[in-house]
């Protein structure tokens, strides 16, 4: 097998974030090319040099699992970073809005007794998920040398997001439906921007969670994601 064929097979065998995957494949190609150049300098023709370099590098089935672990960890780091940043930011943004509007003597006075408890629960869920994201980011980054199962950490991140988002959605809906706020509240520019940012964060988190769960399921991912 020549280098181009080998690299193509390796690329098809891998799944994960496009950037890190491309870097790994390019790194493999460069290593093979360097080895082939050295063999060619020793007197082998180019085709034979490439075949020997590929044979020395190892079968795709032997090399791909290690590369795939790196890609899975990279996907986990991306989701962990987003989780660490987005949910606490959402808490701060909405906390500021709730404090600024409405003022005293408004529908706030008609809130049900459990409103405050649900609001705090929403903050705790978001903040807790963000903290876990920070811990996982550290574990998959600088702590990777001590983590024996980065795949499990990546999968736990996906599960955390898949649980946290519906919980946050239900709690947010409960607060919105019982807040007694006028309809024009949603048309206020700060509120509209906060909703847009929150929706964007949630969409990215959902995409990242699905990718992490696919990469860590039993068996090889069937598609590049």
N, C-alpha and C positions, 0 to 999 in steps of 0.2 A: 504494500500500500504506500502511495506517495503522500507527501505532507498535506497537500490540498484535500485529498480524499479523507485522510485521517482527521483533519481539523473539521471538515464538514460533518463527519460522523460524531465527533465530540460535541459540536454545537447542537446537533439534533438530540443528543442524549441528555442535554442540560436544560433546566427550566429555572427561571428566576428573573430578577430585575435586569432590564436590558443593559444598562451601563456596566454593572459588575460582571455580567455574563460576557459581554464583549471584551472586557479587560482580561478575563481569564483565558478566553479563546485566543486572543492576540498574544498573551504571554506564552501560551503553549506553542503557538505557531513560531514565535521568535526563538524559543528554546530549541525546537526541532530544526529550524533553519540554521541556527548557529552550529548545532551538532552535524548537520549535513555539510555545511561549509568546511568544518574541520576535517571530515572524512574525505571530502572532495580534494582538499589540499594534500591529503595523504596519497592521492592517486586514483581514488575511485571515481567512476563516472557519476554524473549528477543523479540519475535515476537510482543507481545502486546505493549511493550515499544517502538519499532520502529514505529508501527502504530500510537500510541499516539503522538510521536515526529513529525511525518510527518503531522498529522492533525493540530498540534499546529503551525507548520512552515508556513502552508498555501498552497493553491492549486498552481499548476504550473502556471496556467493562471493568478494568482494574483502576483506571484513572478517574473516570467520571464520578464515582461516589464521593471522593475527596473534594472534587470541584463542586459537586452539588451541595455538600455540607457548607461550603463557603458561601454559596449563593443563598441558601436557606437562612444562614446567619445574617447575611446582608439584608434580606427582606425583613427579618426580625428587627434589625437595628433601625430600619426606616420606619416601621410601624411604631416601635418603641419611642423614637424621637417625636413622631407626630402625636402620639398619645400623651407624652410628657408635656408637650407644649400646648396642644390645642384645648384639652379639657380645662386645665386651670385658667387659660385665657378666657374661655367661655364663661367660667364662673365669675371672673373679675368683670367682664363686660356686662353681663346681666345683673350682677350685684349693683353696679354703678347705675344702670337704668332703673332698677327697682327703687333705689334711694332717691333718685332725682325726680321720678314721676310715679304716681301722682303725689301731690302735696297733701297736707292735712285737710280734713274736711271733704274728702273725695270718696270714691267707692271702696278704698282700702278698709273703711270702717265696716263694710258688710262682708268681709272675708269670713269663711267658716273657722271654727276654733282650731281645726287641724292644719290650717294653711301653713302656719309657721313651721310645724314639724315636717311637713312634706317638702317645703322649701329647703330646709336644712338637710334633709335626706338627699335631695337632688345635689346639693353642693358637696356632700360627703362622698356620694358615688362618683361624681366627676373628679373630685380631688384625689380620691383613693385610686381611681384608674390611672390618673396622671402620675401619681407617686410610683405605682407599679411600673408604669412605662419608663420612668427614670431609673428604677432599679434594674429592669431588664436591659435597658440601654447600656448601663455600666457593665452588666454581666456579659453581654454579647460584644462589648468593646474591649476595654482594658482588662476585664475579668475573664475574657475568653479562655485564657490559658488554664484557669482553674475550673472552668465549667465543662464537665464531661458530657453533658447532654444539651448542647445549644439548640438541637432540634426540638426538645421538649419545651425550652424557654420560648422559642418562636411560636410553637403551637399554643402555649398558654396565653401569649399575647393575642392571638387570633380569637381564642375563646373568651378572653376578657372583654374584648371589643364587642363581640357578638352578644354578650350578656349585658354589658353596660349600656349600649345604645338603646335597646328596647326599654330597659328600665328608665333611662333618662327621658326617653320619649313619653312613656306613660306618666311619669311624675310631672314633666313639663306640661303635658296636656291637662292633667288634673289642676295644675295651678292656673293655667290660662282660662279654662272653662269656668272656674269658680272665683276668678279675681274680681269680677264685677266691673272690669274696665270698659270704657266706651269703645265702640268699633273703630273710631278714628285713631285709637292708640297704635294699632298696627301700621297706620299710614305715616306715623312720625318718622322722620329721616333717621334718627339714631336707632330706633327700634327696627326699621327696615334693614339697616346696615348690619345690625347685630344678628338678625335672622339670616341674612345672606351669608355672613361669615360662619355662623354655626352650621348652616346647611352644607357649606363647602367643606368644613372640617369633617362633618359626619360622613359625607360622601367619600372623602379620601380615606377616612378610617375604615369604612366598610370595604372599600376596594382592597386596602392593605390587609385587612383581616381575612378576607376570602382568599387572597393570594397566599398568605402564610398557612392557612389551613390546607390548601391544595398542595403546597410544597411539603407539608409534614404528614400527609395522610400515608397510609400503608401502601407501599408500592411506589413505583416511579410516576411522577406527574405526567399526565398524558399530553399536556399542551404546554408550550412556553408562555409564561405569564409575565 
